[in-house]
């Protein structure tokens, strides 16, 4: 039997992967750079904590929001 918590964990992992891939594609950076930026962001913390139900939003919207609102994380990247 699959527990609801396990499904939430898998869903968050897929969401994070999608956001990281979108960041890499949009900003033309490596996946490693995108991963570093994502895990330093407030967005990462909000998704992990389930804060505001933000994990239910579309990954493209979340990636764009991170780029727009946390641009300081991209300083010095390529």
The first five atom37 places (N, CA, C, CB, O) and aatype in JSON, in Angstrom:
{
  "aatype": [20, 20, 20, 20, 20, 20, 20, 20, 20, 20, 20, 20, 20, 20, 20, 20, 20, 20, 20, 20, 20, 20, 20, 20, 20, 20, 20, 20, 20, 20, 20, 20, 20, 20, 20, 20, 20, 20, 20, 20, 20, 20, 20, 20, 20, 20, 20, 20, 20, 20, 20, 20, 20, 20, 20, 20, 20, 20, 20, 20, 20, 20, 20, 20, 20, 20, 20, 20, 20, 20, 20, 20, 20, 20, 20, 20, 20, 20],
  "atom_mask": [
    [1, 1, 1, 1, 1],
    [1, 1, 1, 1, 1],
    [1, 1, 1, 1, 1],
    [1, 1, 1, 1, 1],
    [1, 1, 1, 1, 1],
    [1, 1, 1, 1, 1],
    [1, 1, 1, 1, 1],
    [1, 1, 1, 1, 1],
    [1, 1, 1, 1, 1],
    [1, 1, 1, 1, 1],
    [1, 1, 1, 1, 1],
    [1, 1, 1, 1, 1],
    [1, 1, 1, 1, 1],
    [1, 1, 1, 1, 1],
    [1, 1, 1, 1, 1],
    [1, 1, 1, 1, 1],
    [1, 1, 1, 1, 1],
    [1, 1, 1, 1, 1],
    [1, 1, 1, 1, 1],
    [1, 1, 1, 1, 1],
    [1, 1, 1, 1, 1],
    [1, 1, 1, 1, 1],
    [1, 1, 1, 1, 1],
    [1, 1, 1, 1, 1],
    [1, 1, 1, 1, 1],
    [1, 1, 1, 1, 1],
    [1, 1, 1, 1, 1],
    [1, 1, 1, 1, 1],
    [1, 1, 1, 1, 1],
    [1, 1, 1, 1, 1],
    [1, 1, 1, 1, 1],
    [1, 1, 1, 1, 1],
    [1, 1, 1, 1, 1],
    [1, 1, 1, 1, 1],
    [1, 1, 1, 1, 1],
    [1, 1, 1, 1, 1],
    [1, 1, 1, 1, 1],
    [1, 1, 1, 1, 1],
    [1, 1, 1, 1, 1],
    [1, 1, 1, 1, 1],
    [1, 1, 1, 1, 1],
    [1, 1, 1, 1, 1],
    [1, 1, 1, 1, 1],
    [1, 1, 1, 1, 1],
    [1, 1, 1, 1, 1],
    [1, 1, 1, 1, 1],
    [1, 1, 1, 1, 1],
    [1, 1, 1, 1, 1],
    [1, 1, 1, 1, 1],
    [1, 1, 1, 1, 1],
    [1, 1, 1, 1, 1],
    [1, 1, 1, 1, 1],
    [1, 1, 1, 1, 1],
    [1, 1, 1, 1, 1],
    [1, 1, 1, 1, 1],
    [1, 1, 1, 1, 1],
    [1, 1, 1, 1, 1],
    [1, 1, 1, 1, 1],
    [1, 1, 1, 1, 1],
    [1, 1, 1, 1, 1],
    [1, 1, 1, 1, 1],
    [1, 1, 1, 1, 1],
    [1, 1, 1, 1, 1],
    [1, 1, 1, 1, 1],
    [1, 1, 1, 1, 1],
    [1, 1, 1, 1, 1],
    [1, 1, 1, 1, 1],
    [1, 1, 1, 1, 1],
    [1, 1, 1, 1, 1],
    [1, 1, 1, 1, 1],
    [1, 1, 1, 1, 1],
    [1, 1, 1, 1, 1],
    [1, 1, 1, 1, 1],
    [1, 1, 1, 1, 1],
    [1, 1, 1, 1, 1],
    [1, 1, 1, 1, 1],
    [1, 1, 1, 1, 1],
    [1, 1, 1, 1, 1]
  ],
  "atom_positions": [
    [[0.84, -1.18, 0.0], [0.0, 0.0, 0.0], [0.89, 1.25, 0.0], [-0.96, -0.01, 1.22], [1.82, 1.36, 0.8]],
    [[0.59, 2.17, -0.9], [1.35, 3.41, -1.0], [0.75, 4.43, -0.05], [1.35, 3.94, -2.47], [-0.46, 4.67, -0.05]],
    [[1.59, 5.01, 0.74], [1.14, 6.01, 1.69], [1.07, 7.38, 1.03], [2.06, 6.06, 2.91], [1.86, 7.68, 0.13]],
    [[0.14, 8.2, 1.48], [-0.02, 9.54, 0.92], [1.27, 10.36, 1.07], [-1.19, 10.27, 1.61], [1.64, 11.12, 0.17]],
    [[1.94, 10.19, 2.19], [3.2, 10.91, 2.42], [4.23, 10.54, 1.35], [3.76, 10.61, 3.82], [4.94, 11.4, 0.85]],
    [[4.31, 9.26, 1.01], [5.26, 8.81, 0.0], [4.95, 9.44, -1.36], [5.23, 7.28, -0.11], [5.86, 9.82, -2.09]],
    [[3.68, 9.54, -1.69], [3.29, 10.18, -2.95], [3.66, 11.66, -2.96], [1.78, 10.02, -3.18], [4.11, 12.18, -3.98]],
    [[3.49, 12.32, -1.84], [3.87, 13.73, -1.73], [5.37, 13.92, -1.95], [3.46, 14.29, -0.36], [5.8, 14.86, -2.62]],
    [[6.16, 13.03, -1.39], [7.61, 13.1, -1.53], [8.01, 12.93, -2.99], [8.3, 12.03, -0.67], [8.82, 13.7, -3.51]],
    [[7.43, 11.94, -3.65], [7.74, 11.7, -5.07], [7.29, 12.88, -5.92], [7.05, 10.39, -5.56], [8.02, 13.31, -6.82]],
    [[6.1, 13.42, -5.64], [5.6, 14.56, -6.4], [6.54, 15.77, -6.25], [4.18, 14.92, -5.94], [6.84, 16.44, -7.23]],
    [[6.99, 16.03, -5.04], [7.89, 17.16, -4.81], [9.22, 16.95, -5.53], [8.14, 17.36, -3.3], [9.79, 17.9, -6.06]],
    [[9.72, 15.72, -5.55], [10.97, 15.43, -6.25], [10.82, 15.68, -7.75], [11.41, 13.98, -6.0], [11.71, 16.26, -8.38]],
    [[9.71, 15.26, -8.31], [9.46, 15.47, -9.74], [9.32, 16.97, -10.02], [8.19, 14.71, -10.19], [9.85, 17.47, -11.01]],
    [[8.61, 17.68, -9.16], [8.44, 19.13, -9.32], [9.79, 19.83, -9.28], [7.51, 19.68, -8.22], [10.08, 20.68, -10.12]],
    [[10.63, 19.48, -8.31], [11.94, 20.1, -8.2], [12.8, 19.82, -9.43], [12.66, 19.61, -6.94], [13.48, 20.72, -9.93]],
    [[12.76, 18.6, -9.91], [13.52, 18.25, -11.11], [13.04, 19.07, -12.3], [13.39, 16.75, -11.41], [13.85, 19.56, -13.09]],
    [[11.74, 19.22, -12.44], [11.17, 19.99, -13.55], [11.57, 21.46, -13.46], [9.64, 19.86, -13.56], [11.9, 22.08, -14.47]],
    [[11.54, 22.02, -12.27], [11.93, 23.42, -12.08], [13.4, 23.6, -12.44], [11.67, 23.87, -10.61], [13.76, 24.56, -13.13]],
    [[14.26, 22.71, -11.97], [15.7, 22.79, -12.25], [15.96, 22.69, -13.75], [16.47, 21.68, -11.5], [16.76, 23.46, -14.29]],
    [[15.29, 21.77, -14.43], [15.46, 21.63, -15.87], [14.99, 22.89, -16.6], [14.7, 20.4, -16.38], [15.61, 23.32, -17.57]],
    [[13.89, 23.47, -16.14], [13.37, 24.69, -16.76], [14.33, 25.86, -16.54], [11.98, 25.03, -16.19], [14.54, 26.66, -17.45]],
    [[14.89, 25.96, -15.35], [15.88, 27.02, -15.08], [17.08, 26.89, -16.01], [16.35, 26.96, -13.61], [17.53, 27.88, -16.59]],
    [[17.58, 25.67, -16.16], [18.74, 25.43, -17.02], [18.43, 25.82, -18.46], [19.18, 23.96, -16.94], [19.25, 26.45, -19.13]],
    [[17.26, 25.44, -18.92], [16.86, 25.72, -20.29], [16.65, 27.22, -20.5], [15.58, 24.95, -20.65], [17.16, 27.79, -21.47]],
    [[15.93, 27.85, -19.61], [15.59, 29.27, -19.76], [16.81, 30.17, -19.66], [14.58, 29.67, -18.71], [16.95, 31.11, -20.44]],
    [[17.69, 29.9, -18.71], [18.87, 30.74, -18.49], [20.11, 30.25, -19.24], [19.17, 30.8, -17.0], [21.17, 30.86, -19.15]],
    [[19.97, 29.15, -19.98], [21.08, 28.58, -20.75], [22.3, 28.33, -19.86], [21.45, 29.51, -21.93], [23.41, 28.78, -20.15]],
    [[22.05, 27.61, -18.78], [23.11, 27.25, -17.83], [23.1, 25.73, -17.68], [22.91, 27.97, -16.45], [22.19, 25.05, -18.14]],
    [[24.12, 25.21, -17.02], [24.18, 23.76, -16.82], [23.15, 23.33, -15.77], [25.6, 23.31, -16.4], [22.68, 24.14, -14.97]],
    [[22.83, 22.07, -15.8], [21.91, 21.53, -14.8], [22.47, 21.68, -13.39], [21.61, 20.06, -15.08], [21.73, 21.93, -12.44]],
    [[23.77, 21.54, -13.26], [24.42, 21.69, -11.96], [24.28, 23.12, -11.44], [25.92, 21.31, -12.05], [23.98, 23.33, -10.26]],
    [[24.48, 24.09, -12.31], [24.32, 25.49, -11.91], [22.87, 25.76, -11.51], [24.75, 26.44, -13.05], [22.6, 26.44, -10.51]],
    [[21.93, 25.24, -12.3], [20.52, 25.43, -12.0], [20.15, 24.78, -10.67], [19.65, 24.84, -13.13], [19.36, 25.33, -9.91]],
    [[20.72, 23.61, -10.4], [20.46, 22.92, -9.15], [20.99, 23.72, -7.96], [21.09, 21.52, -9.16], [20.31, 23.86, -6.94]],
    [[22.18, 24.25, -8.09], [22.76, 25.07, -7.02], [21.89, 26.29, -6.75], [24.19, 25.52, -7.39], [21.63, 26.62, -5.59]],
    [[21.44, 26.95, -7.79], [20.59, 28.13, -7.65], [19.27, 27.75, -6.99], [20.33, 28.79, -9.01], [18.81, 28.41, -6.06]],
    [[18.65, 26.68, -7.48], [17.36, 26.27, -6.94], [17.45, 25.98, -5.44], [16.83, 25.04, -7.68], [16.62, 26.45, -4.66]],
    [[18.44, 25.2, -5.04], [18.53, 24.8, -3.63], [18.97, 25.93, -2.7], [19.49, 23.65, -3.5], [18.89, 25.79, -1.48]],
    [[19.43, 27.06, -3.26], [19.74, 28.25, -2.45], [18.53, 29.18, -2.36], [20.93, 29.0, -3.05], [18.56, 30.17, -1.62]],
    [[17.48, 28.88, -3.1], [16.34, 29.8, -3.21], [15.32, 29.61, -2.08], [15.65, 29.62, -4.54], [15.24, 28.57, -1.44]],
    [[14.54, 30.67, -1.89], [13.41, 30.6, -0.95], [12.35, 29.64, -1.48], [12.8, 32.01, -0.71], [11.64, 29.0, -0.7]],
    [[12.25, 29.56, -2.79], [11.27, 28.66, -3.42], [11.5, 27.22, -2.97], [11.35, 28.76, -4.95], [10.54, 26.52, -2.65]],
    [[12.74, 26.79, -2.94], [13.07, 25.44, -2.51], [12.56, 25.19, -1.09], [14.57, 25.21, -2.58], [11.97, 24.15, -0.81]],
    [[12.81, 26.14, -0.22], [12.37, 26.01, 1.17], [10.85, 25.95, 1.26], [12.89, 27.19, 2.01], [10.29, 25.16, 2.03]],
    [[10.18, 26.78, 0.47], [8.71, 26.8, 0.49], [8.11, 25.49, -0.02], [8.19, 27.95, -0.35], [7.13, 25.01, 0.53]],
    [[8.7, 24.93, -1.05], [8.2, 23.66, -1.58], [8.42, 22.54, -0.58], [8.88, 23.32, -2.93], [7.52, 21.74, -0.34]],
    [[9.6, 22.48, 0.0], [9.89, 21.42, 0.97], [8.99, 21.49, 2.2], [11.33, 21.49, 1.39], [8.6, 20.46, 2.74]],
    [[8.67, 22.7, 2.63], [7.83, 22.84, 3.82], [6.34, 22.77, 3.52], [8.14, 24.15, 4.51], [5.52, 22.65, 4.43]],
    [[6.0, 22.83, 2.25], [4.59, 22.82, 1.88], [3.92, 24.15, 2.17], [3.87, 21.72, 2.61], [2.69, 24.25, 2.22]],
    [[4.74, 25.17, 2.35], [4.26, 26.49, 2.71], [3.4, 27.1, 1.6], [5.44, 27.41, 3.01], [3.81, 27.13, 0.44]],
    [[2.22, 27.56, 1.96], [1.3, 28.26, 1.06], [0.73, 27.38, -0.05], [2.01, 29.43, 0.44], [0.07, 27.9, -0.95]],
    [[0.96, 26.08, -0.02], [0.47, 25.2, -1.08], [1.15, 25.47, -2.41], [-1.02, 25.35, -1.23], [0.63, 25.11, -3.47]],
    [[2.32, 26.1, -2.35], [3.04, 26.51, -3.55], [3.44, 25.32, -4.43], [4.28, 27.3, -3.16], [3.63, 25.46, -5.63]],
    [[3.56, 24.16, -3.82], [3.97, 22.98, -4.58], [2.9, 22.51, -5.56], [4.3, 21.85, -3.63], [3.15, 21.62, -6.38]],
    [[1.71, 23.11, -5.49], [0.63, 22.75, -6.41], [0.6, 23.61, -7.66], [-0.69, 22.86, -5.7], [-0.24, 23.39, -8.54]],
    [[1.5, 24.58, -7.76], [1.56, 25.44, -8.94], [2.4, 24.79, -10.04], [2.14, 26.81, -8.57], [3.18, 23.88, -9.78]],
    [[2.23, 25.27, -11.25], [2.94, 24.76, -12.42], [4.44, 25.04, -12.32], [2.37, 25.38, -13.7], [4.84, 26.13, -11.9]],
    [[5.26, 24.08, -12.69], [6.71, 24.22, -12.56], [7.26, 25.37, -13.41], [7.38, 22.92, -12.96], [8.22, 26.02, -13.01]],
    [[6.67, 25.62, -14.58], [7.15, 26.72, -15.42], [6.88, 28.06, -14.74], [6.47, 26.67, -16.81], [7.72, 28.96, -14.77]],
    [[5.72, 28.18, -14.15], [5.4, 29.41, -13.41], [6.37, 29.59, -12.25], [3.94, 29.37, -12.89], [6.88, 30.69, -12.03]],
    [[6.64, 28.52, -11.52], [7.54, 28.59, -10.38], [8.97, 28.94, -10.81], [7.53, 27.26, -9.62], [9.64, 29.73, -10.14]],
    [[9.43, 28.36, -11.92], [10.76, 28.68, -12.43], [10.84, 30.15, -12.84], [11.12, 27.76, -13.62], [11.82, 30.83, -12.52]],
    [[9.83, 30.63, -13.54], [9.81, 32.04, -13.95], [9.78, 32.96, -12.74], [8.6, 32.32, -14.85], [10.44, 33.99, -12.72]],
    [[9.01, 32.57, -11.73], [8.92, 33.36, -10.51], [10.28, 33.42, -9.81], [7.86, 32.77, -9.57], [10.68, 34.47, -9.32]],
    [[10.97, 32.31, -9.75], [12.3, 32.28, -9.13], [13.25, 33.2, -9.89], [12.86, 30.83, -9.1], [14.0, 33.96, -9.28]],
    [[13.23, 33.13, -11.22], [14.1, 33.97, -12.04], [13.8, 35.45, -11.8], [13.94, 33.63, -13.54], [14.72, 36.27, -11.68]],
    [[12.53, 35.79, -11.73], [12.13, 37.18, -11.57], [12.39, 37.71, -10.16], [10.66, 37.33, -11.9], [12.89, 38.83, -10.0]],
    [[12.08, 36.93, -9.16], [12.11, 37.43, -7.78], [13.39, 37.12, -7.02], [10.97, 36.87, -7.04], [13.62, 37.68, -5.95]],
    [[14.22, 36.25, -7.56], [15.47, 35.92, -6.86], [16.65, 36.05, -7.83], [15.41, 34.49, -6.26], [17.53, 35.2, -7.86]],
    [[16.63, 37.12, -8.6], [17.65, 37.33, -9.63], [19.06, 37.42, -9.06], [17.35, 38.58, -10.41], [20.04, 37.15, -9.77]],
    [[19.18, 37.8, -7.79], [20.5, 37.89, -7.18], [21.22, 36.53, -7.15], [20.39, 38.44, -5.76], [22.44, 36.47, -7.1]],
    [[20.45, 35.44, -7.19], [21.06, 34.11, -7.19], [21.78, 33.81, -8.51], [19.99, 33.06, -6.93], [22.64, 32.92, -8.57]],
    [[21.43, 34.55, -9.56], [22.01, 34.32, -10.88], [23.25, 35.19, -11.14], [20.97, 34.58, -11.95], [23.89, 35.07, -12.19]],
    [[23.58, 36.05, -10.2], [24.74, 36.92, -10.35], [26.01, 36.07, -10.47], [24.85, 37.92, -9.16], [26.25, 35.18, -9.65]],
    [[26.79, 36.35, -11.45], [28.04, 35.63, -11.64], [27.92, 34.31, -12.37], [28.66, 35.38, -10.33], [28.92, 33.62, -12.57]],
    [[26.7, 33.95, -12.8], [26.51, 32.71, -13.55], [26.58, 33.06, -15.02], [25.14, 32.03, -13.2], [25.82, 33.89, -15.52]],
    [[27.52, 32.42, -15.72], [27.76, 32.62, -17.15], [27.41, 34.02, -17.54], [26.96, 31.64, -17.98], [27.54, 34.39, -18.71]]
  ]
}
